[in-house]
């Protein structure tokens, strides 16, 4: 996988936990109990997709711009997108997608939990 910074970057975000869902072969990055990124692993123990949540229009934009971005693998095709881990998506673009996925999922959590995670009172 060319995005060797991804795991460290994801875990550096406030409130993020990581687990491995063995029956799916996915590393899941979660805020509270909600996933915002999954790294889908193949039988060879190599990633074959990075799946994350985006606003529908933005996901469509990236799917049109890069052939390495497709509708979410085994996920809701409107909100989730999968990126090939050795594809042509630039690091900065993937980092931006990750940030947006994190924000979308964080904002879906109860306000009290959002405040606990961010340390902000507004």
Jmol script that loads the backbone (N, CA, C; Angstrom):
load data "model"
ATOM      1  N   UNK A   1       0.854  -1.174   0.000  1.00  0.00           N
ATOM      2  CA  UNK A   1       0.000   0.000   0.000  1.00  0.00           C
ATOM      3  C   UNK A   1       0.899   1.236   0.000  1.00  0.00           C
ATOM      4  N   UNK A   2       0.594   2.157  -0.894  1.00  0.00           N
ATOM      5  CA  UNK A   2       1.440   3.340  -0.998  1.00  0.00           C
ATOM      6  C   UNK A   2       1.168   4.367   0.100  1.00  0.00           C
ATOM      7  N   UNK A   3       0.044   4.271   0.788  1.00  0.00           N
ATOM      8  CA  UNK A   3      -0.313   5.235   1.835  1.00  0.00           C
ATOM      9  C   UNK A   3       0.165   4.730   3.205  1.00  0.00           C
ATOM     10  N   UNK A   4       1.476   4.602   3.361  1.00  0.00           N
ATOM     11  CA  UNK A   4       2.023   4.026   4.593  1.00  0.00           C
ATOM     12  C   UNK A   4       1.813   4.929   5.808  1.00  0.00           C
ATOM     13  N   UNK A   5       1.381   6.129   5.627  1.00  0.00           N
ATOM     14  CA  UNK A   5       1.100   7.085   6.693  1.00  0.00           C
ATOM     15  C   UNK A   5      -0.317   6.937   7.251  1.00  0.00           C
ATOM     16  N   UNK A   6      -1.173   6.184   6.575  1.00  0.00           N
ATOM     17  CA  UNK A   6      -2.604   6.181   6.867  1.00  0.00           C
ATOM     18  C   UNK A   6      -2.950   5.754   8.292  1.00  0.00           C
ATOM     19  N   UNK A   7      -2.423   4.634   8.748  1.00  0.00           N
ATOM     20  CA  UNK A   7      -2.766   4.138  10.084  1.00  0.00           C
ATOM     21  C   UNK A   7      -2.416   5.166  11.160  1.00  0.00           C
ATOM     22  N   UNK A   8      -1.227   5.691  11.119  1.00  0.00           N
ATOM     23  CA  UNK A   8      -0.797   6.680  12.113  1.00  0.00           C
ATOM     24  C   UNK A   8      -1.668   7.942  12.045  1.00  0.00           C
ATOM     25  N   UNK A   9      -1.993   8.373  10.839  1.00  0.00           N
ATOM     26  CA  UNK A   9      -2.812   9.571  10.665  1.00  0.00           C
ATOM     27  C   UNK A   9      -4.211   9.368  11.247  1.00  0.00           C
ATOM     28  N   UNK A  10      -4.805   8.224  10.948  1.00  0.00           N
ATOM     29  CA  UNK A  10      -6.154   7.936  11.461  1.00  0.00           C
ATOM     30  C   UNK A  10      -6.167   7.883  12.989  1.00  0.00           C
ATOM     31  N   UNK A  11      -5.181   7.202  13.557  1.00  0.00           N
ATOM     32  CA  UNK A  11      -5.143   7.048  15.010  1.00  0.00           C
ATOM     33  C   UNK A  11      -4.762   8.337  15.734  1.00  0.00           C
ATOM     34  N   UNK A  12      -4.246   9.318  15.015  1.00  0.00           N
ATOM     35  CA  UNK A  12      -3.900  10.599  15.641  1.00  0.00           C
ATOM     36  C   UNK A  12      -5.121  11.499  15.848  1.00  0.00           C
ATOM     37  N   UNK A  13      -6.239  11.140  15.271  1.00  0.00           N
ATOM     38  CA  UNK A  13      -7.454  11.954  15.392  1.00  0.00           C
ATOM     39  C   UNK A  13      -8.133  11.691  16.740  1.00  0.00           C
ATOM     40  N   UNK A  14      -8.718  12.730  17.308  1.00  0.00           N
ATOM     41  CA  UNK A  14      -9.377  12.621  18.617  1.00  0.00           C
ATOM     42  C   UNK A  14     -10.455  11.538  18.620  1.00  0.00           C
ATOM     43  N   UNK A  15     -10.398  10.677  19.638  1.00  0.00           N
ATOM     44  CA  UNK A  15     -11.455   9.694  19.871  1.00  0.00           C
ATOM     45  C   UNK A  15     -11.452   8.485  18.968  1.00  0.00           C
ATOM     46  N   UNK A  16     -10.440   8.304  18.141  1.00  0.00           N
ATOM     47  CA  UNK A  16     -10.436   7.198  17.174  1.00  0.00           C
ATOM     48  C   UNK A  16      -9.901   5.925  17.817  1.00  0.00           C
ATOM     49  N   UNK A  17     -10.614   4.843  17.565  1.00  0.00           N
ATOM     50  CA  UNK A  17     -10.161   3.515  17.968  1.00  0.00           C
ATOM     51  C   UNK A  17     -10.079   2.643  16.716  1.00  0.00           C
ATOM     52  N   UNK A  18      -9.329   1.585  16.832  1.00  0.00           N
ATOM     53  CA  UNK A  18      -9.120   0.666  15.709  1.00  0.00           C
ATOM     54  C   UNK A  18      -9.371  -0.753  16.200  1.00  0.00           C
ATOM     55  N   UNK A  19     -10.046  -1.521  15.368  1.00  0.00           N
ATOM     56  CA  UNK A  19     -10.174  -2.945  15.656  1.00  0.00           C
ATOM     57  C   UNK A  19     -10.083  -3.716  14.346  1.00  0.00           C
ATOM     58  N   UNK A  20     -10.044  -5.037  14.473  1.00  0.00           N
ATOM     59  CA  UNK A  20      -9.999  -5.888  13.290  1.00  0.00           C
ATOM     60  C   UNK A  20     -11.220  -6.785  13.310  1.00  0.00           C
ATOM     61  N   UNK A  21     -12.055  -6.674  12.303  1.00  0.00           N
ATOM     62  CA  UNK A  21     -13.253  -7.502  12.168  1.00  0.00           C
ATOM     63  C   UNK A  21     -12.847  -8.720  11.334  1.00  0.00           C
ATOM     64  N   UNK A  22     -12.479  -9.797  12.033  1.00  0.00           N
ATOM     65  CA  UNK A  22     -11.883 -10.964  11.375  1.00  0.00           C
ATOM     66  C   UNK A  22     -12.775 -11.569  10.299  1.00  0.00           C
ATOM     67  N   UNK A  23     -14.080 -11.666  10.563  1.00  0.00           N
ATOM     68  CA  UNK A  23     -14.964 -12.305   9.584  1.00  0.00           C
ATOM     69  C   UNK A  23     -15.082 -11.487   8.294  1.00  0.00           C
ATOM     70  N   UNK A  24     -14.772 -10.210   8.351  1.00  0.00           N
ATOM     71  CA  UNK A  24     -14.785  -9.377   7.142  1.00  0.00           C
ATOM     72  C   UNK A  24     -13.378  -9.186   6.592  1.00  0.00           C
ATOM     73  N   UNK A  25     -12.366  -9.344   7.443  1.00  0.00           N
ATOM     74  CA  UNK A  25     -10.998  -9.040   7.050  1.00  0.00           C
ATOM     75  C   UNK A  25     -10.757  -7.543   6.941  1.00  0.00           C
ATOM     76  N   UNK A  26     -11.398  -6.773   7.814  1.00  0.00           N
ATOM     77  CA  UNK A  26     -11.312  -5.316   7.767  1.00  0.00           C
ATOM     78  C   UNK A  26     -10.710  -4.764   9.046  1.00  0.00           C
ATOM     79  N   UNK A  27      -9.797  -3.810   8.896  1.00  0.00           N
ATOM     80  CA  UNK A  27      -9.407  -2.949  10.008  1.00  0.00           C
ATOM     81  C   UNK A  27     -10.392  -1.791   9.997  1.00  0.00           C
ATOM     82  N   UNK A  28     -11.052  -1.585  11.131  1.00  0.00           N
ATOM     83  CA  UNK A  28     -12.058  -0.525  11.219  1.00  0.00           C
ATOM     84  C   UNK A  28     -11.553   0.588  12.121  1.00  0.00           C
ATOM     85  N   UNK A  29     -11.697   1.809  11.660  1.00  0.00           N
ATOM     86  CA  UNK A  29     -11.347   2.998  12.429  1.00  0.00           C
ATOM     87  C   UNK A  29     -12.659   3.651  12.807  1.00  0.00           C
ATOM     88  N   UNK A  30     -12.844   3.834  14.109  1.00  0.00           N
ATOM     89  CA  UNK A  30     -14.142   4.232  14.612  1.00  0.00           C
ATOM     90  C   UNK A  30     -14.055   5.445  15.526  1.00  0.00           C
ATOM     91  N   UNK A  31     -15.154   6.189  15.557  1.00  0.00           N
ATOM     92  CA  UNK A  31     -15.356   7.269  16.516  1.00  0.00           C
ATOM     93  C   UNK A  31     -16.597   6.847  17.291  1.00  0.00           C
ATOM     94  N   UNK A  32     -16.469   6.739  18.596  1.00  0.00           N
ATOM     95  CA  UNK A  32     -17.586   6.157  19.340  1.00  0.00           C
ATOM     96  C   UNK A  32     -17.758   4.739  18.836  1.00  0.00           C
ATOM     97  N   UNK A  33     -18.972   4.405  18.424  1.00  0.00           N
ATOM     98  CA  UNK A  33     -19.208   3.065  17.883  1.00  0.00           C
ATOM     99  C   UNK A  33     -19.470   3.104  16.380  1.00  0.00           C
ATOM    100  N   UNK A  34     -19.075   4.197  15.722  1.00  0.00           N
ATOM    101  CA  UNK A  34     -19.347   4.351  14.297  1.00  0.00           C
ATOM    102  C   UNK A  34     -18.055   4.366  13.484  1.00  0.00           C
ATOM    103  N   UNK A  35     -18.045   3.555  12.458  1.00  0.00           N
ATOM    104  CA  UNK A  35     -16.886   3.465  11.582  1.00  0.00           C
ATOM    105  C   UNK A  35     -16.856   4.660  10.637  1.00  0.00           C
ATOM    106  N   UNK A  36     -15.647   5.202  10.410  1.00  0.00           N
ATOM    107  CA  UNK A  36     -15.496   6.252   9.398  1.00  0.00           C
ATOM    108  C   UNK A  36     -14.490   5.867   8.315  1.00  0.00           C
ATOM    109  N   UNK A  37     -13.636   4.880   8.580  1.00  0.00           N
ATOM    110  CA  UNK A  37     -12.719   4.342   7.563  1.00  0.00           C
ATOM    111  C   UNK A  37     -12.546   2.851   7.830  1.00  0.00           C
ATOM    112  N   UNK A  38     -12.469   2.105   6.742  1.00  0.00           N
ATOM    113  CA  UNK A  38     -12.120   0.681   6.829  1.00  0.00           C
ATOM    114  C   UNK A  38     -11.004   0.404   5.836  1.00  0.00           C
ATOM    115  N   UNK A  39     -10.035  -0.387   6.269  1.00  0.00           N
ATOM    116  CA  UNK A  39      -9.005  -0.877   5.353  1.00  0.00           C
ATOM    117  C   UNK A  39      -9.307  -2.363   5.171  1.00  0.00           C
ATOM    118  N   UNK A  40      -9.735  -2.703   3.966  1.00  0.00           N
ATOM    119  CA  UNK A  40     -10.175  -4.058   3.650  1.00  0.00           C
ATOM    120  C   UNK A  40      -8.966  -4.883   3.214  1.00  0.00           C
ATOM    121  N   UNK A  41      -8.741  -5.974   3.905  1.00  0.00           N
ATOM    122  CA  UNK A  41      -7.563  -6.803   3.678  1.00  0.00           C
ATOM    123  C   UNK A  41      -7.921  -8.039   2.852  1.00  0.00           C
ATOM    124  N   UNK A  42      -7.003  -8.427   1.974  1.00  0.00           N
ATOM    125  CA  UNK A  42      -7.184  -9.628   1.173  1.00  0.00           C
ATOM    126  C   UNK A  42      -6.603 -10.844   1.866  1.00  0.00           C
ATOM    127  N   UNK A  43      -6.768 -11.991   1.242  1.00  0.00           N
ATOM    128  CA  UNK A  43      -6.251 -13.235   1.817  1.00  0.00           C
ATOM    129  C   UNK A  43      -4.730 -13.223   1.929  1.00  0.00           C
ATOM    130  N   UNK A  44      -4.082 -12.391   1.116  1.00  0.00           N
ATOM    131  CA  UNK A  44      -2.626 -12.271   1.168  1.00  0.00           C
ATOM    132  C   UNK A  44      -2.175 -11.281   2.237  1.00  0.00           C
ATOM    133  N   UNK A  45      -3.126 -10.829   3.067  1.00  0.00           N
ATOM    134  CA  UNK A  45      -2.887  -9.870   4.146  1.00  0.00           C
ATOM    135  C   UNK A  45      -2.388  -8.515   3.624  1.00  0.00           C
ATOM    136  N   UNK A  46      -2.818  -8.169   2.410  1.00  0.00           N
ATOM    137  CA  UNK A  46      -2.517  -6.868   1.834  1.00  0.00           C
ATOM    138  C   UNK A  46      -3.827  -6.125   1.610  1.00  0.00           C
ATOM    139  N   UNK A  47      -3.826  -4.810   1.829  1.00  0.00           N
ATOM    140  CA  UNK A  47      -5.055  -4.039   1.622  1.00  0.00           C
ATOM    141  C   UNK A  47      -5.487  -4.035   0.153  1.00  0.00           C
ATOM    142  N   UNK A  48      -6.800  -4.168  -0.063  1.00  0.00           N
ATOM    143  CA  UNK A  48      -7.289  -4.047  -1.430  1.00  0.00           C
ATOM    144  C   UNK A  48      -8.260  -2.896  -1.600  1.00  0.00           C
ATOM    145  N   UNK A  49      -8.785  -2.337  -0.513  1.00  0.00           N
ATOM    146  CA  UNK A  49      -9.583  -1.109  -0.574  1.00  0.00           C
ATOM    147  C   UNK A  49      -9.448  -0.344   0.725  1.00  0.00           C
ATOM    148  N   UNK A  50      -9.519   0.974   0.604  1.00  0.00           N
ATOM    149  CA  UNK A  50      -9.690   1.878   1.744  1.00  0.00           C
ATOM    150  C   UNK A  50     -11.083   2.459   1.549  1.00  0.00           C
ATOM    151  N   UNK A  51     -11.967   2.202   2.478  1.00  0.00           N
ATOM    152  CA  UNK A  51     -13.356   2.623   2.331  1.00  0.00           C
ATOM    153  C   UNK A  51     -13.663   3.712   3.341  1.00  0.00           C
ATOM    154  N   UNK A  52     -14.309   4.777   2.861  1.00  0.00           N
ATOM    155  CA  UNK A  52     -14.640   5.897   3.738  1.00  0.00           C
ATOM    156  C   UNK A  52     -15.926   6.571   3.290  1.00  0.00           C
ATOM    157  N   UNK A  53     -16.471   7.388   4.179  1.00  0.00           N
ATOM    158  CA  UNK A  53     -17.757   8.042   3.954  1.00  0.00           C
ATOM    159  C   UNK A  53     -17.540   9.468   3.460  1.00  0.00           C
ATOM    160  N   UNK A  54     -18.336   9.859   2.444  1.00  0.00           N
ATOM    161  CA  UNK A  54     -18.305  11.225   1.925  1.00  0.00           C
ATOM    162  C   UNK A  54     -19.726  11.680   1.616  1.00  0.00           C
ATOM    163  N   UNK A  55     -19.910  12.984   1.528  1.00  0.00           N
ATOM    164  CA  UNK A  55     -21.187  13.502   1.034  1.00  0.00           C
ATOM    165  C   UNK A  55     -21.397  12.923  -0.360  1.00  0.00           C
ATOM    166  N   UNK A  56     -22.635  12.574  -0.736  1.00  0.00           N
ATOM    167  CA  UNK A  56     -22.866  11.931  -2.034  1.00  0.00           C
ATOM    168  C   UNK A  56     -22.286  12.682  -3.236  1.00  0.00           C
ATOM    169  N   UNK A  57     -22.457  13.992  -3.306  1.00  0.00           N
ATOM    170  CA  UNK A  57     -21.939  14.751  -4.463  1.00  0.00           C
ATOM    171  C   UNK A  57     -20.418  14.714  -4.513  1.00  0.00           C
ATOM    172  N   UNK A  58     -19.782  14.769  -3.368  1.00  0.00           N
ATOM    173  CA  UNK A  58     -18.324  14.727  -3.358  1.00  0.00           C
ATOM    174  C   UNK A  58     -17.814  13.348  -3.764  1.00  0.00           C
ATOM    175  N   UNK A  59     -18.457  12.303  -3.252  1.00  0.00           N
ATOM    176  CA  UNK A  59     -18.070  10.950  -3.655  1.00  0.00           C
ATOM    177  C   UNK A  59     -18.184  10.767  -5.160  1.00  0.00           C
ATOM    178  N   UNK A  60     -19.259  11.267  -5.725  1.00  0.00           N
ATOM    179  CA  UNK A  60     -19.455  11.183  -7.184  1.00  0.00           C
ATOM    180  C   UNK A  60     -18.353  11.936  -7.921  1.00  0.00           C
ATOM    181  N   UNK A  61     -17.994  13.101  -7.418  1.00  0.00           N
ATOM    182  CA  UNK A  61     -16.918  13.888  -8.036  1.00  0.00           C
ATOM    183  C   UNK A  61     -15.615  13.089  -8.079  1.00  0.00           C
ATOM    184  N   UNK A  62     -15.231  12.484  -6.955  1.00  0.00           N
ATOM    185  CA  UNK A  62     -13.961  11.747  -6.906  1.00  0.00           C
ATOM    186  C   UNK A  62     -14.026  10.484  -7.755  1.00  0.00           C
ATOM    187  N   UNK A  63     -15.193   9.851  -7.826  1.00  0.00           N
ATOM    188  CA  UNK A  63     -15.315   8.659  -8.674  1.00  0.00           C
ATOM    189  C   UNK A  63     -15.160   9.015 -10.153  1.00  0.00           C
ATOM    190  N   UNK A  64     -15.612  10.209 -10.524  1.00  0.00           N
ATOM    191  CA  UNK A  64     -15.447  10.639 -11.913  1.00  0.00           C
ATOM    192  C   UNK A  64     -14.007  11.069 -12.201  1.00  0.00           C
ATOM    193  N   UNK A  65     -13.350  11.627 -11.211  1.00  0.00           N
ATOM    194  CA  UNK A  65     -11.984  12.143 -11.394  1.00  0.00           C
ATOM    195  C   UNK A  65     -10.935  11.030 -11.414  1.00  0.00           C
ATOM    196  N   UNK A  66     -11.107  10.009 -10.573  1.00  0.00           N
ATOM    197  CA  UNK A  66     -10.112   8.922 -10.455  1.00  0.00           C
ATOM    198  C   UNK A  66     -10.776   7.567 -10.645  1.00  0.00           C
ATOM    199  N   UNK A  67     -10.240   6.786 -11.558  1.00  0.00           N
ATOM    200  CA  UNK A  67     -10.780   5.436 -11.748  1.00  0.00           C
ATOM    201  C   UNK A  67     -10.490   4.546 -10.541  1.00  0.00           C
ATOM    202  N   UNK A  68      -9.569   4.960  -9.681  1.00  0.00           N
ATOM    203  CA  UNK A  68      -9.225   4.192  -8.480  1.00  0.00           C
ATOM    204  C   UNK A  68     -10.164   4.469  -7.313  1.00  0.00           C
ATOM    205  N   UNK A  69     -11.193   5.283  -7.532  1.00  0.00           N
ATOM    206  CA  UNK A  69     -12.231   5.526  -6.528  1.00  0.00           C
ATOM    207  C   UNK A  69     -13.525   4.946  -7.085  1.00  0.00           C
ATOM    208  N   UNK A  70     -14.123   4.042  -6.332  1.00  0.00           N
ATOM    209  CA  UNK A  70     -15.360   3.390  -6.756  1.00  0.00           C
ATOM    210  C   UNK A  70     -16.407   3.527  -5.655  1.00  0.00           C
ATOM    211  N   UNK A  71     -17.628   3.134  -5.981  1.00  0.00           N
ATOM    212  CA  UNK A  71     -18.668   3.103  -4.951  1.00  0.00           C
ATOM    213  C   UNK A  71     -18.243   2.155  -3.848  1.00  0.00           C
ATOM    214  N   UNK A  72     -18.708   2.431  -2.640  1.00  0.00           N
ATOM    215  CA  UNK A  72     -18.287   1.675  -1.468  1.00  0.00           C
ATOM    216  C   UNK A  72     -18.402   0.175  -1.608  1.00  0.00           C
ATOM    217  N   UNK A  73     -17.300  -0.502  -1.337  1.00  0.00           N
ATOM    218  CA  UNK A  73     -17.230  -1.958  -1.386  1.00  0.00           C
ATOM    219  C   UNK A  73     -18.007  -2.523  -0.196  1.00  0.00           C
ATOM    220  N   UNK A  74     -19.058  -3.277  -0.473  1.00  0.00           N
ATOM    221  CA  UNK A  74     -19.930  -3.864   0.548  1.00  0.00           C
ATOM    222  C   UNK A  74     -20.550  -2.827   1.479  1.00  0.00           C
ATOM    223  N   UNK A  75     -20.722  -1.605   0.980  1.00  0.00           N
ATOM    224  CA  UNK A  75     -21.284  -0.531   1.803  1.00  0.00           C
ATOM    225  C   UNK A  75     -22.371   0.170   0.994  1.00  0.00           C
ATOM    226  N   UNK A  76     -23.071   1.100   1.648  1.00  0.00           N
ATOM    227  CA  UNK A  76     -24.062   1.930   0.983  1.00  0.00           C
ATOM    228  C   UNK A  76     -23.368   2.675  -0.161  1.00  0.00           C
ATOM    229  N   UNK A  77     -23.852   2.492  -1.364  1.00  0.00           N
ATOM    230  CA  UNK A  77     -23.187   3.039  -2.557  1.00  0.00           C
ATOM    231  C   UNK A  77     -23.353   4.558  -2.692  1.00  0.00           C
ATOM    232  N   UNK A  78     -24.258   5.155  -1.952  1.00  0.00           N
ATOM    233  CA  UNK A  78     -24.477   6.603  -2.026  1.00  0.00           C
ATOM    234  C   UNK A  78     -23.471   7.344  -1.154  1.00  0.00           C
ATOM    235  N   UNK A  79     -23.226   6.826   0.039  1.00  0.00           N
ATOM    236  CA  UNK A  79     -22.422   7.542   1.032  1.00  0.00           C
ATOM    237  C   UNK A  79     -20.990   7.052   1.180  1.00  0.00           C
ATOM    238  N   UNK A  80     -20.712   5.827   0.752  1.00  0.00           N
ATOM    239  CA  UNK A  80     -19.396   5.235   0.988  1.00  0.00           C
ATOM    240  C   UNK A  80     -18.651   5.059  -0.324  1.00  0.00           C
ATOM    241  N   UNK A  81     -17.344   5.252  -0.258  1.00  0.00           N
ATOM    242  CA  UNK A  81     -16.471   5.161  -1.423  1.00  0.00           C
ATOM    243  C   UNK A  81     -15.257   4.324  -1.064  1.00  0.00           C
ATOM    244  N   UNK A  82     -14.758   3.593  -2.038  1.00  0.00           N
ATOM    245  CA  UNK A  82     -13.577   2.759  -1.822  1.00  0.00           C
ATOM    246  C   UNK A  82     -12.464   3.214  -2.758  1.00  0.00           C
ATOM    247  N   UNK A  83     -11.261   3.270  -2.206  1.00  0.00           N
ATOM    248  CA  UNK A  83     -10.093   3.741  -2.932  1.00  0.00           C
ATOM    249  C   UNK A  83      -9.092   2.595  -3.006  1.00  0.00           C
ATOM    250  N   UNK A  84      -8.560   2.361  -4.188  1.00  0.00           N
ATOM    251  CA  UNK A  84      -7.532   1.327  -4.345  1.00  0.00           C
ATOM    252  C   UNK A  84      -6.258   1.806  -3.655  1.00  0.00           C
ATOM    253  N   UNK A  85      -5.674   0.990  -2.793  1.00  0.00           N
ATOM    254  CA  UNK A  85      -4.537   1.436  -1.984  1.00  0.00           C
ATOM    255  C   UNK A  85      -3.228   1.633  -2.741  1.00  0.00           C
ATOM    256  N   UNK A  86      -3.168   1.191  -3.967  1.00  0.00           N
ATOM    257  CA  UNK A  86      -1.958   1.401  -4.770  1.00  0.00           C
ATOM    258  C   UNK A  86      -2.270   2.182  -6.035  1.00  0.00           C
ATOM    259  N   UNK A  87      -3.357   2.948  -5.984  1.00  0.00           N
ATOM    260  CA  UNK A  87      -3.814   3.666  -7.165  1.00  0.00           C
ATOM    261  C   UNK A  87      -3.222   5.051  -7.308  1.00  0.00           C
ATOM    262  N   UNK A  88      -3.904   5.869  -8.106  1.00  0.00           N
ATOM    263  CA  UNK A  88      -3.395   7.180  -8.503  1.00  0.00           C
ATOM    264  C   UNK A  88      -3.918   8.336  -7.654  1.00  0.00           C
ATOM    265  N   UNK A  89      -4.688   8.060  -6.621  1.00  0.00           N
ATOM    266  CA  UNK A  89      -5.207   9.143  -5.790  1.00  0.00           C
ATOM    267  C   UNK A  89      -4.043   9.734  -4.985  1.00  0.00           C
ATOM    268  N   UNK A  90      -3.791  11.050  -5.126  1.00  0.00           N
ATOM    269  CA  UNK A  90      -2.679  11.666  -4.392  1.00  0.00           C
ATOM    270  C   UNK A  90      -2.880  11.606  -2.877  1.00  0.00           C
ATOM    271  N   UNK A  91      -1.779  11.593  -2.157  1.00  0.00           N
ATOM    272  CA  UNK A  91      -1.831  11.538  -0.695  1.00  0.00           C
ATOM    273  C   UNK A  91      -2.686  12.662  -0.118  1.00  0.00           C
ATOM    274  N   UNK A  92      -2.492  13.877  -0.605  1.00  0.00           N
ATOM    275  CA  UNK A  92      -3.254  15.016  -0.073  1.00  0.00           C
ATOM    276  C   UNK A  92      -4.747  14.858  -0.297  1.00  0.00           C
ATOM    277  N   UNK A  93      -5.117  14.281  -1.423  1.00  0.00           N
ATOM    278  CA  UNK A  93      -6.536  14.051  -1.714  1.00  0.00           C
ATOM    279  C   UNK A  93      -7.115  13.011  -0.767  1.00  0.00           C
ATOM    280  N   UNK A  94      -6.386  11.907  -0.566  1.00  0.00           N
ATOM    281  CA  UNK A  94      -6.864  10.889   0.368  1.00  0.00           C
ATOM    282  C   UNK A  94      -6.937  11.456   1.782  1.00  0.00           C
ATOM    283  N   UNK A  95      -5.960  12.234   2.180  1.00  0.00           N
ATOM    284  CA  UNK A  95      -5.964  12.857   3.513  1.00  0.00           C
ATOM    285  C   UNK A  95      -7.206  13.744   3.669  1.00  0.00           C
ATOM    286  N   UNK A  96      -7.539  14.503   2.642  1.00  0.00           N
ATOM    287  CA  UNK A  96      -8.735  15.357   2.664  1.00  0.00           C
ATOM    288  C   UNK A  96     -10.003  14.506   2.777  1.00  0.00           C
ATOM    289  N   UNK A  97     -10.064  13.415   2.034  1.00  0.00           N
ATOM    290  CA  UNK A  97     -11.220  12.515   2.110  1.00  0.00           C
ATOM    291  C   UNK A  97     -11.370  11.944   3.521  1.00  0.00           C
ATOM    292  N   UNK A  98     -10.258  11.514   4.111  1.00  0.00           N
ATOM    293  CA  UNK A  98     -10.270  10.969   5.469  1.00  0.00           C
ATOM    294  C   UNK A  98     -10.785  12.020   6.450  1.00  0.00           C
ATOM    295  N   UNK A  99     -10.298  13.245   6.326  1.00  0.00           N
ATOM    296  CA  UNK A  99     -10.739  14.324   7.218  1.00  0.00           C
ATOM    297  C   UNK A  99     -12.235  14.561   7.092  1.00  0.00           C
ATOM    298  N   UNK A 100     -12.734  14.542   5.878  1.00  0.00           N
ATOM    299  CA  UNK A 100     -14.163  14.771   5.660  1.00  0.00           C
ATOM    300  C   UNK A 100     -14.995  13.605   6.202  1.00  0.00           C
ATOM    301  N   UNK A 101     -14.512  12.393   6.040  1.00  0.00           N
ATOM    302  CA  UNK A 101     -15.213  11.234   6.582  1.00  0.00           C
ATOM    303  C   UNK A 101     -15.276  11.321   8.108  1.00  0.00           C
ATOM    304  N   UNK A 102     -14.155  11.661   8.712  1.00  0.00           N
ATOM    305  CA  UNK A 102     -14.097  11.820  10.170  1.00  0.00           C
ATOM    306  C   UNK A 102     -15.110  12.860  10.636  1.00  0.00           C
ATOM    307  N   UNK A 103     -15.145  13.996   9.973  1.00  0.00           N
ATOM    308  CA  UNK A 103     -16.054  15.079  10.360  1.00  0.00           C
ATOM    309  C   UNK A 103     -17.513  14.666  10.182  1.00  0.00           C
ATOM    310  N   UNK A 104     -17.830  14.017   9.074  1.00  0.00           N
ATOM    311  CA  UNK A 104     -19.203  13.563   8.838  1.00  0.00           C
ATOM    312  C   UNK A 104     -19.685  12.627   9.941  1.00  0.00           C
ATOM    313  N   UNK A 105     -18.861  11.664  10.277  1.00  0.00           N
ATOM    314  CA  UNK A 105     -19.263  10.680  11.285  1.00  0.00           C
ATOM    315  C   UNK A 105     -19.279  11.321  12.672  1.00  0.00           C
ATOM    316  N   UNK A 106     -18.299  12.148  12.979  1.00  0.00           N
ATOM    317  CA  UNK A 106     -18.278  12.847  14.268  1.00  0.00           C
ATOM    318  C   UNK A 106     -19.552  13.672  14.442  1.00  0.00           C
ATOM    319  N   UNK A 107     -19.969  14.378  13.413  1.00  0.00           N
ATOM    320  CA  UNK A 107     -21.160  15.223  13.500  1.00  0.00           C
ATOM    321  C   UNK A 107     -22.449  14.422  13.635  1.00  0.00           C
ATOM    322  N   UNK A 108     -22.401  13.134  13.319  1.00  0.00           N
ATOM    323  CA  UNK A 108     -23.587  12.292  13.462  1.00  0.00           C
ATOM    324  C   UNK A 108     -23.747  11.750  14.886  1.00  0.00           C
ATOM    325  N   UNK A 109     -22.713  11.922  15.705  1.00  0.00           N
ATOM    326  CA  UNK A 109     -22.759  11.448  17.093  1.00  0.00           C
ATOM    327  C   UNK A 109     -23.562  12.430  17.955  1.00  0.00           C
ATOM    328  N   UNK A 110     -24.067  11.972  19.089  1.00  0.00           N
ATOM    329  CA  UNK A 110     -24.750  12.880  20.008  1.00  0.00           C
ATOM    330  C   UNK A 110     -23.831  14.043  20.406  1.00  0.00           C
ATOM    331  N   UNK A 111     -24.413  15.214  20.568  1.00  0.00           N
ATOM    332  CA  UNK A 111     -23.643  16.428  20.884  1.00  0.00           C
ATOM    333  C   UNK A 111     -22.753  16.246  22.108  1.00  0.00           C
ATOM    334  N   UNK A 112     -23.257  15.586  23.112  1.00  0.00           N
ATOM    335  CA  UNK A 112     -22.466  15.386  24.336  1.00  0.00           C
ATOM    336  C   UNK A 112     -21.196  14.590  24.031  1.00  0.00           C
ATOM    337  N   UNK A 113     -21.341  13.546  23.244  1.00  0.00           N
ATOM    338  CA  UNK A 113     -20.180  12.726  22.874  1.00  0.00           C
ATOM    339  C   UNK A 113     -19.218  13.515  21.988  1.00  0.00           C
ATOM    340  N   UNK A 114     -19.757  14.319  21.074  1.00  0.00           N
ATOM    341  CA  UNK A 114     -18.898  15.170  20.239  1.00  0.00           C
ATOM    342  C   UNK A 114     -18.029  16.074  21.114  1.00  0.00           C
ATOM    343  N   UNK A 115     -18.636  16.674  22.127  1.00  0.00           N
ATOM    344  CA  UNK A 115     -17.904  17.569  23.033  1.00  0.00           C
ATOM    345  C   UNK A 115     -16.826  16.810  23.792  1.00  0.00           C
ATOM    346  N   UNK A 116     -17.136  15.598  24.242  1.00  0.00           N
ATOM    347  CA  UNK A 116     -16.143  14.790  24.953  1.00  0.00           C
ATOM    348  C   UNK A 116     -14.956  14.466  24.049  1.00  0.00           C
ATOM    349  N   UNK A 117     -15.247  14.146  22.798  1.00  0.00           N
ATOM    350  CA  UNK A 117     -14.195  13.761  21.854  1.00  0.00           C
ATOM    351  C   UNK A 117     -13.334  14.947  21.470  1.00  0.00           C
ATOM    352  N   UNK A 118     -13.976  16.067  21.164  1.00  0.00           N
ATOM    353  CA  UNK A 118     -13.234  17.240  20.678  1.00  0.00           C
ATOM    354  C   UNK A 118     -12.704  18.118  21.786  1.00  0.00           C
ATOM    355  N   UNK A 119     -13.294  18.008  22.977  1.00  0.00           N
ATOM    356  CA  UNK A 119     -12.899  18.878  24.081  1.00  0.00           C
ATOM    357  C   UNK A 119     -13.443  20.286  23.940  1.00  0.00           C
ATOM    358  N   UNK A 120     -14.382  20.471  23.004  1.00  0.00           N
ATOM    359  CA  UNK A 120     -14.980  21.792  22.783  1.00  0.00           C
ATOM    360  C   UNK A 120     -16.359  21.852  23.378  1.00  0.00           C
ATOM    361  N   UNK A 121     -16.770  23.033  23.819  1.00  0.00           N
ATOM    362  CA  UNK A 121     -18.083  23.208  24.406  1.00  0.00           C
ATOM    363  C   UNK A 121     -19.102  23.817  23.469  1.00  0.00           C
ATOM    364  N   UNK A 122     -18.770  24.003  22.204  1.00  0.00           N
ATOM    365  CA  UNK A 122     -19.756  24.544  21.271  1.00  0.00           C
ATOM    366  C   UNK A 122     -19.746  23.804  19.965  1.00  0.00           C
TER     367      UNK A 122
END
end "model"
wireframe off; spacefill off
backbone 0.3
color backbone group
